[in-house]
């Protein structure tokens, strides 16, 4: 076991919680969840799920699948004792 909050494993064949965003949900997402990081995003544009990738991709239009509107690139969340830069997104499609 580790006290570090990012050090976890989902054990095979054991239930674990997941979150499926729906239109209107607001989520805060850290830099490492975007292709190109938060710097690649533009406020007012979109971050879309990309087939074959676990990261969101910046785009000027909403995608056909899971898509978020970028509301802010200057949010922060706490992970353990660390303050981490994050983006605030609103789900527009799923």
Secondary structure as GFF3:
##gff-version 3
##sequence-region A 1 94
A	DSSP	beta_strand	26	30	.	.	.	ID=ss1
A	DSSP	three_ten_helix	31	33	.	.	.	ID=ss2
A	DSSP	three_ten_helix	38	40	.	.	.	ID=ss3
A	DSSP	beta_strand	46	49	.	.	.	ID=ss4
A	DSSP	beta_strand	56	59	.	.	.	ID=ss5
A	DSSP	beta_strand	67	79	.	.	.	ID=ss6
A	DSSP	beta_strand	82	93	.	.	.	ID=ss7
###
